[in-house]
Amino acid sequence: MSSAPSAPPSRDAHDQGRSGRSAAACPPRARTRLSRLAPRAVLLAVLGMATTGCTSNAFTRLGWPVPVTKQGQVALTLWQGSWIAAWIVGAVVWGMIIWAIIFHRKKRGSAPPPHQVRYNLPIEMLYTVVPFIMIGVLFFFTARDENYIDKLPAHPDVTVIVTGYQWSWSFQYKNYPVPGSQTGYVTENGLPWSPQTGNSQLPVLVIPENETIRFDLVSTDVIHAFWIVPFEFKRDVIPGHPNHFEVTPTRTFSGIGRCTELCGLYHSRMLFRVRIVTPAQFNLWIHAQQAAQQKAGGAQ
């Protein structure tokens, strides 16, 4: 007696088996735990990047030189804050992308996607308003720091008249007179860099640390630019339009300053030496220059 062949298993049965295996492979409890850990990991990463700004080293400065003035430190802080803001935005964007990839990918047997609408007013308002808020915050800190850097106190401790010309510099110390000299003040001149003399005959700018230094910039010919790298700041030297800025050095330093505006054939040789010294060392140096220049009848 032959038995009737058994009916093949239904498609629904196979689908149920597959869906059962999928559910077993990634149980709801594990998905819930992962969904809790993902935002925490992103938050810890952002906090880690933000707190690295508490120490000053090559990594936390993000390519910025070590500042030697209070104004340079303010510029460095603004630079670091801009990077931290960029990292936070990047972490949020990548976190949302990864979240969508992990938790909202299409699964077998899942319902079809809902009807897609053309406009979503709340989301459009969100991605329009949030960038404006971000720009406003960055603008506030930029304007605040720019106002601090451009501030000119009425009574600086030392005033230096910086004269740029093709292709060297002259520094006149307005607070320190030299009777009988051509300029009337302590004046430092020098020669451009050359292969024969190197830096030995460059003009020398000496300023004291922890005192307010004002620079009055003038040009006798073309546009130059006055730049000392660790000041984190430069300003153009324009004929017929004196410029001014002030800094407060915070530590001793010795290096090279330069012109950063193409001003002619020997622009690259328009260098000067700069020394930031202690107030006691500055007083000894400036009084020695006063005596020597008064005896010689002019700049050395």
C-alpha positions in Angstrom: 0.0 0.0 0.0 1.6 3.2 -1.1 1.4 6.3 1.0 0.6 9.7 -0.4 3.7 11.8 -0.9 4.2 14.4 1.8 3.6 18.0 0.9 6.8 20.0 0.5 7.5 22.5 3.3 5.9 25.8 2.6 7.8 29.0 1.8 6.6 30.6 5.0 8.2 27.8 7.0 11.6 28.5 5.4 11.2 32.3 5.9 10.3 31.7 9.6 13.4 29.5 10.0 15.7 32.1 8.4 14.2 34.9 10.5 14.5 32.8 13.6 18.2 32.2 12.9 18.7 36.0 12.2 17.1 36.8 15.5 19.2 34.3 17.3 22.4 35.7 15.7 21.7 39.2 16.9 19.4 39.0 19.9 17.4 42.1 20.9 19.3 42.4 24.2 22.7 42.6 22.4 21.4 45.3 20.0 20.0 47.3 22.9 23.4 47.1 24.7 25.2 48.2 21.5 22.8 51.1 21.0 23.6 52.3 24.5 27.4 52.0 24.1 27.7 53.7 20.7 26.7 57.2 21.8 28.8 56.9 25.0 31.9 55.9 22.9 31.4 59.0 20.7 31.0 61.2 23.7 34.2 59.9 25.3 36.1 60.4 22.0 34.9 64.0 21.8 35.8 64.7 25.5 39.2 63.1 25.0 40.0 65.4 22.1 38.7 68.4 24.0 40.7 67.8 27.1 44.0 67.4 25.2 44.0 71.2 24.9 44.8 71.4 28.7 48.5 70.8 27.9 50.7 72.5 25.4 52.8 70.3 23.1 53.3 69.8 19.4 50.1 67.7 19.2 47.8 70.0 21.0 49.1 73.1 19.2 48.1 71.4 15.9 51.1 72.7 13.9 51.1 76.2 15.6 54.5 77.5 16.8 55.1 78.1 20.5 53.9 81.6 21.2 56.1 84.1 23.0 53.5 86.8 23.6 50.1 87.1 25.4 48.5 88.0 22.0 50.1 84.9 20.4 48.6 82.7 23.1 45.2 84.1 22.5 45.5 83.3 18.7 46.7 79.8 19.6 43.6 79.3 21.9 41.3 80.4 19.0 43.1 78.0 16.7 42.6 75.1 19.1 39.0 76.0 19.7 38.2 76.0 16.0 39.7 72.5 15.7 37.8 71.2 18.7 34.6 72.6 17.1 35.4 70.9 13.8 36.1 67.6 15.6 32.8 67.7 17.5 30.9 68.4 14.2 32.8 65.6 12.5 32.1 63.2 15.4 28.4 64.0 15.4 28.2 63.5 11.6 30.2 60.3 11.5 28.3 59.0 14.6 24.9 59.6 12.8 26.2 57.9 9.6 27.5 54.8 11.6 24.3 54.7 13.6 22.2 54.6 10.4 24.5 51.9 8.9 24.3 49.7 12.0 20.7 50.1 13.2 18.7 51.1 10.2 20.0 48.8 7.5 17.4 46.9 5.5 16.8 43.3 6.8 15.3 40.3 5.0 11.6 40.1 5.3 11.4 43.7 6.7 8.5 45.9 5.8 9.0 48.2 2.8 10.2 51.7 3.5 7.5 54.2 4.3 6.2 56.6 1.8 8.8 59.3 1.1 7.7 62.8 1.3 9.3 65.7 -0.6 9.7 68.2 2.2 10.4 67.9 5.9 10.1 71.4 7.4 11.5 70.6 10.9 14.6 68.9 9.5 15.1 71.7 6.9 14.9 74.3 9.7 17.4 72.2 11.8 20.1 72.1 9.1 19.6 75.7 8.3 19.5 77.2 11.8 22.3 75.0 13.4 25.0 76.2 10.9 24.0 79.8 11.5 24.4 79.2 15.3 27.8 77.6 14.7 29.0 80.5 12.5 27.7 83.0 15.1 29.6 81.3 17.9 32.9 81.2 15.9 32.3 84.9 14.8 31.9 85.9 18.5 35.2 84.3 19.6 37.0 85.6 16.5 35.8 89.2 17.0 36.6 89.1 20.7 40.2 87.8 20.2 40.8 90.2 17.3 39.7 93.2 19.4 42.1 92.0 22.1 45.0 91.6 19.7 44.4 95.0 18.1 44.0 96.8 21.4 46.3 99.8 21.9 46.8 100.8 25.5 47.4 104.5 26.0 50.7 104.2 27.8 52.9 101.3 26.6 56.2 100.6 28.4 58.3 100.7 25.3 57.6 102.3 21.9 59.6 101.2 18.9 59.3 103.0 15.5 59.9 100.4 12.9 61.0 101.8 9.5 61.0 99.4 6.5 62.9 100.2 3.4 64.5 98.3 0.5 65.9 96.1 1.9 66.4 96.4 5.6 65.0 97.8 8.8 65.5 100.6 11.3 64.4 100.5 14.9 64.0 103.7 16.9 63.3 103.5 20.7 61.1 106.5 21.3 61.3 106.3 25.1 65.1 106.6 25.1 66.5 109.9 23.8 70.0 110.4 22.4 70.8 114.2 22.5 72.7 115.4 19.4 71.9 112.4 17.3 70.1 112.6 13.9 67.0 110.9 15.0 67.0 112.0 18.6 66.4 108.4 19.9 68.3 105.2 20.3 68.4 103.8 16.8 69.4 100.4 15.5 70.3 100.0 11.8 71.9 97.2 9.9 72.5 95.7 6.5 70.6 93.1 4.5 71.6 89.5 4.7 74.4 88.6 2.3 76.3 85.4 1.5 79.5 87.1 2.8 78.2 88.4 6.2 75.2 86.1 6.8 73.2 87.3 9.8 76.1 89.1 11.6 75.3 92.6 10.3 71.5 92.4 10.4 69.7 95.1 12.4 68.8 94.0 16.0 65.5 94.5 17.7 65.8 94.0 21.5 62.6 94.2 23.7 61.9 93.2 27.4 59.7 90.4 28.5 56.5 91.0 30.6 56.2 94.6 29.4 53.9 96.2 26.8 55.7 96.9 23.6 54.2 99.2 20.9 55.4 99.1 17.3 54.7 102.0 15.0 55.3 100.8 11.4 56.3 103.1 8.6 57.7 102.6 5.1 59.9 104.9 3.0 59.3 103.3 -0.4 57.1 100.2 -1.1 54.8 98.0 0.9 56.6 95.7 3.4 55.3 93.4 6.1 56.7 93.0 9.7 56.7 89.5 10.9 58.2 87.6 13.8 57.1 84.0 13.7 56.4 83.3 17.4 54.4 86.5 17.7 51.8 84.6 15.7 51.0 87.9 14.0 52.2 90.2 11.2 51.2 93.6 10.0 51.8 95.4 6.7 54.2 98.4 6.6 52.6 100.8 4.1 54.1 104.0 2.8 52.0 107.0 3.8 49.8 104.9 6.1 51.4 104.2 9.5 50.3 101.0 11.2 50.4 100.1 14.9 50.2 97.1 17.1 51.2 96.0 20.6 52.4 92.8 22.2 53.4 91.7 25.7 56.3 89.2 25.5 55.9 86.3 28.0 59.4 84.7 27.8 62.9 85.2 26.5 63.5 84.4 22.9 66.2 84.8 20.2 65.4 84.4 16.5 65.0 86.0 13.1 62.3 88.4 11.9 61.5 89.0 8.2 59.5 90.9 5.6 56.6 88.8 4.3 55.5 91.1 1.5 57.3 90.8 -1.9 59.0 94.2 -2.1 61.6 93.8 -4.8 64.7 92.0 -5.9 66.3 91.4 -2.4 63.1 90.8 -0.5 64.3 87.5 0.8 67.3 89.2 2.3 65.3 91.7 4.3 65.8 90.1 7.7 66.5 91.3 11.2 67.5 89.7 14.5 65.1 89.8 17.4 65.9 89.2 21.1 63.4 89.1 24.0 65.4 89.6 27.2 64.7 90.2 30.9 63.9 93.8 31.9 67.3 94.1 33.7 69.1 92.9 30.6 67.1 95.4 28.5 68.0 98.3 30.7 71.7 97.5 30.6 71.5 97.2 26.8 69.5 100.3 26.2 71.7 102.5 28.5 74.8 101.2 26.8 73.3 102.1 23.4 72.4 105.6 24.6 76.0 106.2 25.8 77.6 104.8 22.7 75.3 106.6 20.2 75.6 109.9 22.1 79.4 109.6 21.9 79.3 108.6 18.2 76.7 111.2 17.4 74.2 108.8 15.8 73.0 105.2 15.3 75.4 102.3 15.5 
